[in-house]
Amino acid sequence: MMTTLTLQATPQKSIPGDLAMWFFILAELLVFGVLFICYGITRFADPALFNAGQTHLHAGQAAWNTLFLITGSGTAVLAAHAIARLQYRQGSIFLVATFASGVLFVVNKLMEFASYLGQGYTLSTDNFWMFYLFLTFFHFLHVILGMVIIAAVWIKLQQGHYRNGQTAGVETATSYWHMVDLVWIVLFPLVYLIR
């Protein structure tokens, strides 16, 4: 009596999203890492200046921005899972929620920037304000790019893309949003809290 073996194919593991986006994410993390190291070295050379500058920052406002970005990461993951389960309406709602969290971040950050600029703080005020404004504005631009990517994914979803579990675009957008979130989670305590 012969027995037959049934071999089941094991799913191949791969990184989520597009490989090109991962190279871009790694490059961006490298740039932010170098900027954070430069910030740390400059801060170490003149801690009194940086401590004095931090007393003028709105840490509470920045904490709200942390909450907005973390919420956006959560809804981005929920969108990717919903779309993978062919729950397109639910995925669409979660993408809108992710975009909305970005809008809340942008509006809050613009109010913060307006407050500092209204007080006369600019890139040329001193080293603290140069680093603070450059780092946070550079990150701000990444949030806007993340919102553009999320909006593009939402539009493609409305046009019928990502059917039959084709979620690479959604995973790519979610991966980028997580990078933006990760950078802020480092930036927030580094610039606003650590003395």
C-alpha positions as CSV (number, residue, x, y, z in Angstrom):
1,M,0.0,0.0,0.0
2,M,1.5,3.3,-1.1
3,T,1.0,6.4,0.8
4,T,1.1,9.7,-0.9
5,L,2.6,12.8,0.7
6,T,0.9,16.0,0.2
7,L,3.2,18.9,0.4
8,Q,1.8,22.2,1.2
9,A,3.5,25.3,-0.1
10,T,4.7,27.5,2.7
11,P,4.0,31.1,2.0
12,Q,7.2,33.0,1.1
13,K,8.0,35.8,3.5
14,S,8.8,39.1,2.1
15,I,9.0,42.7,3.2
16,P,5.7,44.6,3.0
17,G,5.3,47.0,0.2
18,D,7.7,48.0,-2.5
19,L,11.4,47.4,-2.2
20,A,12.2,50.8,-3.7
21,M,10.3,52.5,-0.9
22,W,12.3,50.6,1.6
23,F,15.5,51.9,0.1
24,F,14.0,55.4,0.3
25,I,12.9,54.9,3.9
26,L,16.4,53.7,4.9
27,A,18.0,56.7,3.1
28,E,15.6,59.0,5.0
29,L,16.4,57.3,8.3
30,L,20.1,57.7,7.6
31,V,19.6,61.5,6.9
32,F,17.6,62.0,10.1
33,G,20.2,59.9,12.0
34,V,23.0,62.2,10.9
35,L,21.0,65.3,11.7
36,F,20.2,63.9,15.2
37,I,23.9,63.1,15.8
38,C,24.8,66.7,14.7
39,Y,22.1,68.0,17.0
40,G,23.6,66.0,19.9
41,I,27.2,67.1,19.3
42,T,26.2,70.7,19.1
43,R,24.0,70.4,22.2
44,F,26.8,68.8,24.1
45,A,29.1,71.8,23.2
46,D,26.6,74.3,24.6
47,P,24.0,72.7,26.9
48,A,22.9,76.0,28.5
49,L,21.9,77.5,25.2
50,F,19.8,74.4,24.3
51,N,18.2,74.2,27.7
52,A,17.2,77.8,27.5
53,G,15.8,77.4,24.1
54,Q,13.7,74.3,25.2
55,T,12.0,76.4,27.8
56,H,10.2,78.3,25.0
57,L,8.9,75.2,23.3
58,H,5.3,74.0,23.6
59,A,5.9,70.4,24.7
60,G,2.1,69.9,25.3
61,Q,1.4,70.8,21.7
62,A,4.1,68.4,20.5
63,A,2.7,65.6,22.7
64,W,-0.6,66.0,20.9
65,N,1.3,65.7,17.6
66,T,2.8,62.4,18.9
67,L,-0.7,61.2,19.6
68,F,-1.9,62.2,16.1
69,L,1.0,60.4,14.4
70,I,0.7,57.2,16.5
71,T,-3.1,57.1,15.8
72,G,-2.4,57.5,12.1
73,S,0.0,54.6,12.2
74,G,-2.6,52.5,13.9
75,T,-5.3,53.4,11.3
76,A,-2.9,52.8,8.4
77,V,-2.3,49.2,9.7
78,L,-6.0,48.7,10.1
79,A,-6.5,50.0,6.5
80,A,-3.9,47.5,5.1
81,H,-5.5,44.6,7.0
82,A,-9.0,45.5,5.9
83,I,-8.0,45.8,2.3
84,A,-6.1,42.5,2.5
85,R,-9.4,40.9,3.8
86,L,-11.3,42.5,0.9
87,Q,-13.1,44.9,3.2
88,Y,-12.6,47.9,0.9
89,R,-15.1,50.2,2.6
90,Q,-13.6,49.7,6.0
91,G,-10.1,50.1,4.5
92,S,-11.2,53.3,2.8
93,I,-12.5,54.7,6.2
94,F,-9.2,53.8,7.9
95,L,-7.2,55.6,5.1
96,V,-9.3,58.7,5.6
97,A,-8.6,58.5,9.3
98,T,-4.9,58.2,8.7
99,F,-5.0,61.3,6.4
100,A,-7.1,63.1,9.0
101,S,-4.4,62.4,11.7
102,G,-1.9,64.0,9.3
103,V,-4.1,67.0,8.9
104,L,-4.4,67.4,12.7
105,F,-0.6,67.2,12.9
106,V,0.0,69.7,10.1
107,V,-2.5,72.3,11.6
108,N,-1.1,71.9,15.1
109,K,2.5,72.2,13.8
110,L,1.6,75.3,11.7
111,M,0.2,77.0,14.8
112,E,3.4,76.1,16.7
113,F,5.6,77.5,13.9
114,A,3.5,80.7,13.7
115,S,3.9,81.2,17.5
116,Y,7.7,80.9,17.4
117,L,8.1,83.0,14.3
118,G,5.8,85.6,15.8
119,Q,8.1,85.7,18.8
120,G,11.0,86.4,16.4
121,Y,12.7,83.0,16.5
122,T,14.3,82.1,13.1
123,L,17.0,79.8,11.8
124,S,19.5,82.6,12.4
125,T,18.5,83.2,16.1
126,D,21.0,80.7,17.5
127,N,22.1,77.1,17.1
128,F,19.2,75.8,19.1
129,W,16.5,77.5,17.0
130,M,18.4,76.6,13.8
131,F,18.3,72.9,14.7
132,Y,14.8,73.0,16.1
133,L,13.2,74.8,13.1
134,F,15.2,72.8,10.5
135,L,14.6,69.4,12.1
136,T,10.9,69.9,12.8
137,F,10.2,71.6,9.4
138,F,12.1,68.8,7.6
139,H,9.9,66.2,9.4
140,F,6.8,68.4,8.7
141,L,7.5,68.0,5.0
142,H,7.7,64.2,5.4
143,V,4.3,64.2,7.1
144,I,2.9,66.1,4.1
145,L,4.5,63.6,1.7
146,G,3.0,60.8,3.8
147,M,-0.4,62.5,3.4
148,V,0.0,62.7,-0.3
149,I,0.9,59.0,-0.5
150,I,-2.1,58.0,1.7
151,A,-4.4,60.2,-0.5
152,A,-3.0,58.5,-3.7
153,V,-3.7,55.1,-2.2
154,W,-7.2,56.1,-1.2
155,I,-7.9,57.4,-4.8
156,K,-6.6,54.2,-6.3
157,L,-8.7,52.2,-3.9
158,Q,-11.8,54.1,-5.1
159,Q,-10.8,53.3,-8.7
160,G,-10.8,49.6,-8.0
161,H,-7.1,48.9,-7.4
162,Y,-6.0,46.6,-4.6
163,R,-8.6,44.0,-5.5
164,N,-8.0,40.3,-4.9
165,G,-5.5,41.0,-2.1
166,Q,-3.2,43.1,-4.1
167,T,-2.1,45.3,-1.2
168,A,1.5,46.2,-2.1
169,G,0.6,49.9,-2.6
170,V,-1.2,50.1,0.7
171,E,1.7,48.3,2.5
172,T,4.1,50.8,0.9
173,A,2.1,53.8,2.1
174,T,1.8,52.3,5.6
175,S,5.5,51.6,5.8
176,Y,6.3,55.2,4.8
177,W,3.8,56.5,7.5
178,H,5.5,54.3,10.1
179,M,8.9,55.8,9.2
180,V,7.5,59.3,9.7
181,D,6.0,58.2,13.0
182,L,9.3,56.6,14.1
183,V,11.3,59.7,13.3
184,W,8.9,61.9,15.3
185,I,9.1,59.5,18.3
186,V,12.8,60.1,18.4
187,L,12.6,63.8,17.5
188,F,10.0,64.7,20.2
189,P,11.9,63.7,23.3
190,L,15.3,64.7,21.8
191,V,14.3,68.2,21.0
192,Y,11.4,69.0,23.4
193,L,12.1,66.9,26.6
194,I,15.7,65.8,27.1
195,R,17.7,68.3,29.1
